[in-house]
Amino acid sequence: MIKIGIFSTRQYLEEYEVFNNTAGEDYLKSIELAEALPILIPYESNKKILKEYINICDGFLIPGGNDVDPSLYGEFKDDRCGETDIEFDKYQIQLIKMIMNTGKPILGICRGLQIINVALGGSLYQDIPSMISDEIVHNQTNARYEPTHIIEIDDSSFLYNLFGRKLEVNSKHHQSIKEVGDGLEVIAISPDGVIEAIVGSAYPIYAVQWHPENFIRAEDNYMKDIFSFFINECKK
């Protein structure tokens, strides 16, 4: 069975005075639905252990989470930027680069797209409503598995092969790509210009700004095709 390493999120639990490494259940179930085995990769500074995780996994999923520290792309932190953890950001960037040395596929979702972009030299808008536009709600208040706006997809991309030119997506973020990182190509945008998906031009990176995993709770889980596509790429 194909094994997918999922980057954990890391939170400090004050009540128990311990750090908690977790992964959202929707990510786990979406990987399982695509007939692959999810494996949680906890925060780990020991490169030898990280290499073992990389060796046993066939592909990697980088999920959503907190904002990326702006100092990593040469900016001061704006008041509208959310909570950040620069050491955790640096750890994830290191892990991304270690994986890229192996040629194994990477799927990024929301923050996953953003940290991939920063790892490859790109930058982010720290707050979409104040820096781009407030025409489209990118931080929806309705159920996370309900679509909230349309995106337009490049006709040469894997997303076009799955969904066609236009796709309804959910949206739960306030940051997005500003300058695109080295070796990355934009393949989908929203009507207000927010970059919604990227791929690697010479490396198997696939990343989306919305949350396809949440559609596992919807009556029509049409986003499952993204995970099936990714698992097929990992089989190669």
Secondary structure, 3 states (H helix, E strand, C coil): CCEEEEECEEEEECCCCEEEEECCHHHHHHHHHCCCEEEEECCCCCHHHHHHHHHHCCEEEECCCCCCCHHHHCCCCCCCCCCCCHHHHHHHHHHHHHHHCCCCCEEEECHHHHHHHHHCCCCEECCHHHHCCCCCCCECCCCCCCCCEEEEECCCCHHHHHHCCEEEECCECCCEECCCCCCEEEEEECCCCCEEEEEECCCCEEEECCCHHHHHHCCCCCCHHHHHHHHHHHHC
